[in-house]
């Protein structure tokens, strides 16, 4: 499947993910209540750390399988598959063991912020989510192989079906009064079914079978050296995304309600991240091909600028619309009790606007196997997030924790990464940012200005007036892009996706 088709499938999946969340989250909050929803989000944040046990092998799988396919080296491809199966099977067992420890220490760790009944609920939820994490990790290599083979229809299509069925089943279990325990049980069932499909597709669709004999130590060392550095970056990313919830839950009294508000804000941010990363996620095989044919630094840098602008075209519109309409959206969507989530969302989205537009640079460094300094510097900077959050939540648990994450993201994923891109990719930062924001930034400013004026016209903000203002801003933004914002390549890309000939 072509890169263009892969991008389209990624965005279709993203749309389903966002819509499912927009539809189900208010229903979840209403059925669970603020406190139980807060516990539910806390458990999700804790379980997310277990996924770090992937240790970067997932990215290594995509990179090496794609490389062996280019080289037509079926022998090493099967050996790598064998190594990954052994590794992930072991990791699934480790996940369960660590999970048992987490369940045991949960009361002591969160006794200050949660009541006895909330702690008991959290332990029950952890049992199910840990099993889910073990299944996810134990079969991770199969989905990564499908991506490496560029079979995006299979991977993304299965995920879309999983989302639809999971949302329907979630509504059913909530109607039956099963609450958060029912929700996590549904997630586990859908994970098992989807992962079973991936396993069968790789084995019988690709007819790719692992080889366990003849695996040399040097081969394993190469894989570990590559993936261990990616692990450090994964750790940094995960700390930034969920350490706030862990610290609020453990250090702040009566924290369940605060966790619910924070969870609403970060839920929106997660899908903002998904929109930005869904495009770069399918680019690794293509980047590997570029590096394998010794593409010049200029070619690779041009690719980074080109992809960065495409991501910014989308993220810039979302950021602008949320800046103007976000507070009203959260009140309409999640209720007045969660209106403070607007500040959480807006602060973090601002950081990710820069982080995500540069994310293709990370893919390039991974493909070139030049990510050692990136990994070490990012993990060093992200430790600052913990310190800042601990200090700032004493001032204001919600906003303080959010600002701690914002500052660590800007330092680690923007400032430090720019230094690395300059050093490793010889990127001219002035020209890069000039090219990145050329035409797009003015379009954002104009749409924000018009959106703010039109919002003041409405006496009452309901769903209809909210949607009208969003449509007005989108229309102004697109007109600006067509007149002066987009270059010829971007116009042709949109026209080709719509199957329109200029």
C-alpha positions in Angstrom: 0.0 0.0 0.0 1.3 3.5 -0.9 2.3 6.0 1.7 -0.6 8.2 0.7 -3.1 5.4 1.3 -1.4 4.6 4.6 -1.8 8.2 5.7 -5.5 8.2 4.8 -6.0 4.9 6.8 -4.2 6.4 9.7 -6.4 9.5 9.7 -9.6 7.4 9.4 -8.5 5.4 12.4 -7.7 8.7 14.2 -11.2 10.0 13.4 -12.8 6.9 14.8 -10.7 7.1 18.0 -11.5 10.8 18.5 -15.2 10.4 17.8 -15.5 7.3 20.1 -13.9 9.3 22.9 -16.1 12.3 22.3 -19.2 10.2 22.5 -18.3 7.8 25.3 -16.4 10.1 27.8 -19.3 12.2 28.9 -21.4 9.1 29.3 -18.6 7.5 31.3 -18.3 10.5 33.6 -22.0 10.6 34.1 -22.4 6.9 34.8 -19.2 6.5 37.0 -19.3 9.9 38.8 -16.3 12.3 39.2 -14.6 10.2 41.9 -14.8 6.8 40.2 -13.8 8.3 36.9 -10.7 9.8 38.6 -9.8 6.3 40.0 -10.3 4.8 36.6 -8.0 7.3 34.9 -5.4 6.9 37.7 -5.3 3.1 37.1 -5.0 3.7 33.4 -2.0 5.9 34.0 -0.3 3.3 36.2 -0.9 0.5 33.8 0.6 2.6 30.9 3.9 2.4 32.6 3.9 -1.4 32.2 3.9 -0.9 28.4 7.4 0.5 28.8 8.5 -3.1 29.2 8.4 -3.1 25.4 11.9 -1.7 25.9 12.0 -0.2 22.4 11.8 -3.6 20.7 8.6 -2.6 19.0 10.3 0.2 17.1 13.2 -2.1 16.4 10.9 -4.7 14.9 9.5 -2.2 12.4 13.0 -0.9 11.6 14.7 -4.3 11.2 11.9 -6.1 9.5 11.6 -3.3 7.0 15.4 -3.4 6.5 15.4 -7.1 5.9 12.6 -6.8 3.4 14.5 -4.2 1.4 17.6 -6.5 1.5 15.5 -9.6 0.8 17.2 -11.3 3.8 14.5 -13.8 4.8 17.0 -15.7 7.0 17.6 -12.8 9.4 14.0 -11.7 9.2 12.9 -15.1 10.6 15.7 -15.0 13.2 14.6 -11.5 14.3 11.0 -12.8 14.5 12.2 -15.6 16.7 14.1 -13.3 19.1 11.1 -11.0 19.4 8.8 -13.9 20.3 11.1 -15.1 23.0 11.5 -11.6 24.4 7.8 -10.7 24.4 6.8 -14.0 25.9 9.2 -13.3 28.8 8.0 -9.7 29.1 4.4 -10.8 29.4 5.3 -12.9 32.4 7.3 -10.0 33.9 4.3 -7.7 33.4 2.1 -10.0 35.5 4.7 -10.2 38.3 5.2 -6.5 38.4 1.4 -6.1 38.3 1.0 -8.2 41.4 3.5 -6.0 43.2 1.6 -2.9 42.1 -1.7 -4.3 43.4 -0.1 -5.1 46.8 1.5 -1.6 47.2 -1.5 0.4 45.8 -3.1 1.0 49.2 0.0 2.4 50.8 1.0 4.5 47.7 -2.4 6.2 47.3 -3.8 6.0 50.8 -3.4 9.7 51.3 -5.5 10.7 48.3 -8.1 7.9 48.0 -10.7 6.5 50.3 -10.8 2.9 51.4 -13.5 2.0 48.8 -11.7 3.9 46.0 -8.5 1.9 46.9 -10.4 -1.4 46.8 -11.9 -0.4 43.4 -8.4 0.6 42.1 -7.0 -2.8 43.0 -9.8 -4.6 41.2 -9.3 -2.5 38.1 -5.5 -3.1 38.2 -6.0 -6.9 38.0 -7.9 -6.6 34.7 -5.7 -3.8 33.2 -2.5 -5.7 34.0 -3.8 -8.8 32.2 -4.6 -6.5 29.3 -1.1 -5.1 29.3 0.4 -8.6 29.4 -1.6 -9.7 26.4 -0.7 -6.4 24.5 3.0 -6.8 25.2 3.0 -10.6 24.6 1.8 -10.1 21.0 3.2 -6.7 20.2 5.6 -8.0 17.6 2.8 -9.2 15.3 1.3 -5.8 14.8 4.7 -4.3 14.4 5.5 -6.8 11.6 2.2 -5.9 9.9 3.3 -2.3 9.9 6.8 -3.1 8.7 5.1 -5.0 5.7 3.2 -1.7 5.1 -0.2 -3.5 5.3 -1.9 -0.5 6.8 -5.4 -1.6 5.8 -5.0 -4.7 8.0 -3.6 -3.0 11.0 -5.7 0.1 10.9 -8.8 -1.6 9.7 -8.7 -4.1 12.6 -8.2 -1.3 15.0 -11.2 0.6 13.6 -13.4 -2.5 14.0 -12.1 -2.9 17.5 -13.0 0.7 18.4 -16.6 0.3 17.1 -17.3 -2.9 18.9 -15.6 -1.8 22.1 -17.7 1.4 22.2 -21.0 -0.5 21.7 -20.1 -3.1 24.4 -19.0 -0.3 26.8 -22.4 1.3 26.5 -24.1 -2.1 27.2 -22.1 -2.9 30.3 -22.7 0.6 31.7 -26.4 0.2 31.1 -26.2 -3.0 33.0 -24.6 -1.2 36.0 -21.2 -2.8 35.7 -19.4 0.6 35.8 -15.6 0.8 35.6 -15.1 -2.9 36.1 -17.3 -3.6 33.1 -15.4 -1.0 31.0 -11.9 -2.5 31.6 -13.3 -6.0 31.1 -14.6 -5.0 27.6 -11.2 -3.5 26.8 -9.5 -6.8 27.7 -11.9 -8.9 25.6 -11.4 -6.7 22.6 -7.6 -6.7 23.0 -7.5 -10.5 23.1 -9.7 -10.8 19.9 -7.7 -8.2 18.0 -4.3 -9.6 18.9 -5.4 -13.1 18.0 -6.3 -11.8 14.5 -2.8 -10.2 14.2 -1.1 -13.4 15.2 -3.0 -15.5 12.6 -2.5 -12.9 9.9 1.3 -12.9 10.3 1.6 -16.6 10.5 -0.8 -17.6 7.7 -1.2 -14.3 5.7 2.5 -13.5 5.3 3.5 -17.2 5.9 6.3 -15.8 8.1 7.4 -18.2 10.7 10.1 -17.6 13.4 13.5 -19.3 13.4 15.1 -20.0 16.8 18.2 -21.8 15.6 21.4 -20.1 14.6 20.8 -16.8 16.4 24.2 -15.3 17.1 25.0 -13.2 20.2 26.2 -10.3 18.0 22.8 -10.2 16.3 21.1 -9.9 19.7 23.6 -7.3 20.9 22.8 -5.1 17.8 19.1 -5.3 18.5 19.5 -4.5 22.2 21.8 -1.6 21.5 19.4 -0.1 19.1 16.2 -0.7 21.1 17.6 0.3 24.5 18.1 3.8 23.4 14.6 4.0 22.1 13.5 2.7 25.5 15.0 5.8 27.2 12.9 8.0 24.9 9.8 5.9 25.6 10.4 6.3 29.4 10.7 10.0 29.0 7.5 10.3 26.9 5.6 8.1 29.4 6.8 10.1 32.4 5.7 13.3 30.8 2.3 12.0 29.9 1.2 10.4 33.2 3.5 11.3 36.1 1.1 14.2 37.0 -1.7 11.8 37.7 0.5 9.5 39.8 1.9 12.4 41.9 -1.5 14.1 42.3 -3.0 10.7 43.4 -0.2 10.1 45.9 0.5 13.6 47.3 -2.8 15.5 47.2 -5.6 14.8 49.7 -9.0 13.9 48.3 -7.5 13.7 44.9 -10.1 11.7 43.0 -12.1 14.7 41.8 -8.9 16.5 40.8 -7.8 13.4 38.9 -11.1 13.4 37.1 -10.7 17.0 35.9 -7.1 16.3 34.9 -8.2 13.2 33.1 -10.7 15.1 31.0 -8.0 17.5 29.9 -5.4 14.9 29.1 -8.0 12.8 27.3 -8.3 15.6 24.7 -4.5 16.0 24.6 -4.0 12.3 24.0 -6.1 12.5 20.8 -4.4 15.7 19.8 -1.2 13.7 20.0 -2.8 10.8 18.1 -3.7 13.2 15.3 -0.1 14.4 15.1 1.6 11.0 15.4 -0.8 9.0 13.2 1.0 10.4 10.2 4.6 9.9 11.4 3.8 6.4 12.7 3.6 5.0 9.1 6.7 6.7 7.9 9.4 4.5 9.4 9.6 1.9 6.6 9.9 4.8 4.0 12.6 6.5 6.1 14.5 3.2 6.4 14.4 2.9 2.6 15.8 6.4 2.3 18.7 5.7 4.7 19.4 2.3 3.1 20.0 4.0 -0.3 22.2 6.6 1.4 19.9 9.6 0.8 21.7 12.9 1.4 21.3 15.0 4.5 19.6 17.6 2.3 17.0 15.1 1.1 16.2 13.9 4.6 16.0 17.4 6.0 13.7 18.5 3.2 11.5 15.5 4.1 11.4 16.7 7.7 10.3 20.2 6.7 7.7 18.8 4.3 6.1 16.4 6.7 6.3 18.9 9.6 4.2 21.4 7.6 1.6 18.8 6.7 1.2 17.9 10.4 1.1 21.6 11.4 -1.7 22.3 8.8 -3.9 20.0 10.8 -2.7 20.7 14.4 -2.7 24.5 13.8 -6.4 24.4 13.0 -7.3 22.3 16.1 -5.2 24.5 18.4 -6.8 27.7 17.1 -10.3 26.3 17.4 -9.7 25.0 20.9 -8.1 28.3 22.0 -11.3 30.1 21.1 -14.0 27.5 21.8 -12.4 25.0 24.1 -13.8 26.2 27.4 -17.4 26.1 26.0 -16.7 22.7 24.5 -15.6 21.1 27.8 -18.6 22.5 29.7 -21.0 21.2 27.0 -19.2 17.9 26.7 -18.0 17.0 30.2 -20.0 19.3 32.4 -19.4 22.5 34.4 -17.5 20.5 37.1 -14.7 19.9 34.6 -14.4 23.4 33.1 -10.9 23.8 34.6 -9.8 21.0 32.2 -9.6 23.8 29.6 -6.4 25.2 31.1 -4.9 21.7 31.3 -5.7 21.0 27.7 -4.6 24.4 26.3 -1.2 24.4 28.2 -0.3 20.9 27.0 -1.6 21.3 23.5 0.6 24.4 23.1 3.7 22.3 23.9 2.7 19.4 21.7 2.1 21.8 18.8 5.9 22.2 18.6 6.8 18.6 19.7 4.6 16.8 17.2 5.5 18.9 14.2 9.2 17.9 14.8 8.4 14.3 15.5 9.5 13.2 12.0 13.1 14.2 13.0 13.0 11.5 15.7 11.9 8.9 13.1 14.9 10.0 10.9 17.3 9.6 13.8 16.0 6.2 14.7 16.3 5.0 11.1 19.9 6.3 10.9 20.6 4.7 14.2 21.9 8.0 15.5 19.7 8.5 18.6 22.0 7.9 21.5 22.4 11.5 22.5 18.7 12.1 21.9 17.8 9.4 24.3 20.3 10.4 27.1 19.4 14.1 26.9 15.6 13.5 26.9 15.6 11.2 29.9 17.8 13.7 31.8 15.5 16.6 31.0 12.3 14.7 31.8 13.5 14.0 35.3 13.0 17.7 35.8 9.3 17.2 35.2 9.1 15.2 38.4 10.9 17.8 40.5 8.8 20.7 39.0 5.5 18.8 39.5 6.3 17.9 43.1 7.0 21.6 43.8 4.2 23.1 41.8 1.4 20.9 43.0 1.9 22.4 46.4 1.0 25.8 44.9 -1.9 24.4 42.7 -2.4 20.7 42.2 -4.1 20.9 38.8 -2.4 23.8 37.1 1.0 23.3 38.8 1.2 19.7 37.7 0.3 20.8 34.1 2.9 23.6 34.0 5.6 21.1 35.2 4.8 18.9 32.2 4.7 21.8 29.9 8.1 23.1 30.9 9.7 19.6 30.7 8.2 19.1 27.2 9.5 22.4 25.9 13.0 21.9 27.4 13.4 18.2 26.5 11.4 17.7 23.3 11.8 21.1 21.7 15.0 22.9 22.9 17.2 19.9 23.4 15.8 18.2 20.3 16.6 21.2 18.2 20.2 21.1 19.3 20.4 17.4 18.4 18.7 18.0 15.0 21.2 20.8 14.3 24.1 18.6 15.3 23.0 15.3 13.7 21.0 16.4 10.7 22.7 19.7 10.1 19.3 21.3 10.3 19.3 25.1 9.8 16.8 25.9 12.6 16.0 29.4 11.4 15.2 28.2 7.9 13.3 25.2 9.3 11.0 27.3 11.5 10.6 29.9 8.8 9.6 27.2 6.3 7.4 25.4 8.9 5.2 28.4 9.9 5.3 30.3 6.6 1.7 31.0 5.6 0.3 28.7 8.3 0.9 31.0 11.3 -0.9 34.0 9.7 -3.9 31.7 8.8 -4.1 30.6 12.4 -4.0 34.2 13.7 -6.7 35.4 11.3 -9.0 32.5 12.1 -8.6 33.1 15.9 -9.4 36.8 15.4 -12.5 36.1 13.4 -13.5 33.2 15.7 -13.2 35.5 18.8 -15.4 38.2 17.2 -18.1 35.7 16.0 -18.2 34.1 19.4 -19.1 37.4 21.0 -22.1 37.7 18.7 -23.8 34.7 20.3 -25.8 35.3 23.5 -25.9 31.7 24.6 -23.3 29.0 23.7 -24.9 25.7 23.0 -24.0 22.8 20.7 -25.4 24.5 17.6 -23.7 27.9 18.2 -20.5 26.1 19.1 -20.5 24.1 15.9 -21.3 27.2 13.9 -18.3 29.0 15.2 -16.1 26.0 14.6 -17.3 25.9 10.9 -16.7 29.7 10.6 -13.1 29.3 11.9 -12.4 26.3 9.7 -13.8 28.1 6.6 -11.6 31.2 7.3 -8.6 29.0 7.9 -9.0 27.0 4.7 -9.5 30.2 2.6 -6.3 31.7 4.1 -4.4 28.5 3.3 -5.6 28.3 -0.2 -4.8 32.0 -0.9 -1.4 32.3 0.8 -0.8 29.5 3.3 -0.1 26.3 1.3 2.6 25.6 -1.2 2.0 23.8 -4.5 3.0 20.4 -3.0 0.5 20.7 -0.2 -2.3 21.7 -2.6 -1.5 18.9 -4.9 -1.5 16.4 -2.0 -5.0 17.5 -0.8 -6.3 17.4 -4.4 -4.8 13.9 -5.0 -6.3 12.6 -1.7 -9.7 13.9 -2.9 -9.0 12.3 -6.4 -9.4 15.7 -8.0 -7.2 16.7 -10.9 -6.1 20.3 -10.9 
